[in-house]
Amino acid sequence: MPISARPRGLATVAVSLTALLMAAGPGLTQTRPSSVVDMSAWPTASSPDAMTDAATLAFVEDLLNRMTLEEKVGQVIQADIGSITPADLAAYPLGSILAGGNSAPGADERAPAEAWVELARAFRAAAAERPGARVPLMFGIDAVHGHNNVVGATLFPHNIGLGAARNPDLIERIGVATALEVAATGADWTFGPTVAVPRDDRWGRTYEGYAEDPEIVTAYAGRMTLGLQGRLGQGHLEPGRIAGSAKHYLADGGTRNGKDQGDAIITERELIDIHAAGYPPAIDAGVLTIMASFSSWNGAKHTANRDLLTDVLRGPLGFDGFVVGDWNAHGQIEGCTNESCAAAFNAGIDMFMAPDSWRPLFDNTLAQVKSGDISMTRLNEAVRRILIVKVKTGVFEADRPAEGRTEMLGSTEHRALAREAVRQSLVLLKNNGSVLPIRPGARVLVAGSADDIGQAAGGWTINWQGTGNTRADFPNGESIWEGLKAAVEASGGTAELNTAGTFEARPDVAIIVFGEEPYAEFQGDLADLDFRPREPLALLRRLKAEGIPTVAVFLSGRPLYVNPEINASDAFVAAWLPGSEGGGIADVLVAATDGAPRHDFRGRLSFSWPRSPDQAPQNRGAPDYDPQFSYDFGLTYAAAVETPTLVEAEEGSDASSMRFLADGRFVTPWSLVVRDSGGEARIADGARGVSPRGAVTVTPVDGQGQESARLITFTGPGQAIVTGPAIDLSGADYAEVALTFRYRLDVGLASSLSIGLGNGIVPLVGGAGWQEVSIPLSCFRSGERGLSGVDRAWILSAAAPATVAVEDIRLDAATATTCPAAAD
């Protein structure tokens, strides 16, 4: 069936698309290392003296002395624009707002740049009108590969591609351009640079890291900081510069099994030498903020780890800026909730990121200061740091010369820079027979997703997961196809786009563009590194059988096992996630009119490439290091090399099921989210948790096996949602495939419950005891996108109190042909 896939990891196991995506990794056999730090082991760094110059400190102390307790508490809380309005600032003098990955002016992800400017100005005006000290807001945003939330912005290659470029000067120039585009829309702070060192490519944020080795991260962290902020001096940042935030402190790339928000079970020496490597250069360059990680080190959550947040960061690392938490990360601390967490603040979090929990968090934090649970000394310390950063960022200045210059988004200069970055990031893994560069006058067939800028840009593009974007969402961009067409025609050839790879006139060469669909954190986590879609390999093999030279352009946020695809290609290019300027690929692949390369390949792998789907993580210097292509590998035109046939893992048989909840756990990359009127909360282990307002709770319960099911209790309206990377079910045979699960209704009425998949909703039909439900996918086919981009594969919604047990959620062969009907 179309939803099945090609499992290639374990030769004797017959599994399907996500049946292989199991939570992987052996159990621990060693004693867990300590999470207590040795201060003498840490490197030294220091924020520049200009961060705390005399004039800044005098201004801050005067302001601090005039602020009320409520104003001080407000400074340490940040709200998301999706949950706060300018009018709210009259009662809640918050210090910051952010636009999360799914937030935008008026909840319109495709709002024009001018709407962003108006939003920023409206919030600033409201902050200026409130009585008292009137401290301006800071407006933060995740500009992680350009100003990626805003339609029309320049989208640079994600960090994994920039790491392959090995060019610190390029990184700084990208920082300058990104800062200017962000400042043009009214924001003053980006949550970057990411200085993670991903050590397990199954991690869904691998592409946000520059390299598996700290050498590149060390070389880039300071330069990106300087690009974003400029050099700190007396007064504030130069016009068009914004505050940066080194993240995620600490070892978010070192978690066991590559699990997002997981636990880095490593020694302190590894923590320092590998995962802390990017922080000293960023601090020395003057980074104004640092974001603490969701994750843990040897069982201790970073968000409440005083040793790291205060003793190390304020001691040997010499950081004078402020520390911001991640998205409701404080709610994961033992004894805390999203709405109350003195422990995180006392440990060293200076500003809570409380996107949808800010109102009760303000009230509870205020009460904790009054009760002494949080001391005035600690509160003043945090507020002082925030005010210093605000002075340096320039938010107290009325003149904002870069704001409103929306013509800078997608400017010719910035697009040229992004195109240069694409050229430098490409890594050539194979070029047998010197198929590349494509000769002048060639007839070229271009197939696959070459015209899909959304796929080329990946996650963190317009929305958090980067899904659902179309060519129209990139008005200033150039797709890979458009760049290839222009280059081929300029060299006297012809180019034809056919996504399926069919043709009438036989081409001289075919270029097939394919790869991962967009994803972001935790929804992109994998259990192995097999590239599963079948269609690209079938197309490559068909063209090869017809004797047509083939060039594979692989789009991915990490190295993946693609030996069969490499074997079926004459040339294979790792293009990573190049962003909005696909013409950079044509600059390297297509020859000039004289037949010489217009640009040679210069990218080299910054992540080792696996030789099998289930190979243990490969990192340079490891004792068992045995990758397919090693760190630093990259072919060039100048030094032609023939790549031998690679060993292929034996393929398993196909099956038609896709499992979401199996054997008492959620199958990676699928996870459970609960939602109520306070927003969403991810159940970190998929077993126990509660929604932000407490209306939905989840606990394990026995089903067919011990704790094989989940008991979901609704005390009011809410949802339990199985979420993961967007999958395309539009090609499935809707009459034969169904959403299937077992459930038992313990409390409440079935009429108050419904089941959703994607944008479709059907009633849940009641009954006594455990029941298995099979709902044909055709019942959920609704909305503009239908089933083409499903990232919410099972949604249980309750309109009234109810208790439901559920287990074994999957897609499977349908046992029914009709859709459930609501009870009369």
Order of alpha helices (4+ residues) and beta strands (2+ residues): alpha-alpha-beta-beta-alpha-beta-alpha-alpha-beta-alpha-beta-beta-alpha-beta-beta-beta-beta-alpha-beta-alpha-alpha-alpha-beta-beta-alpha-alpha-beta-beta-alpha-beta-alpha-beta-alpha-beta-beta-beta-beta-beta-beta-beta-beta-beta-beta-beta-beta-beta-beta
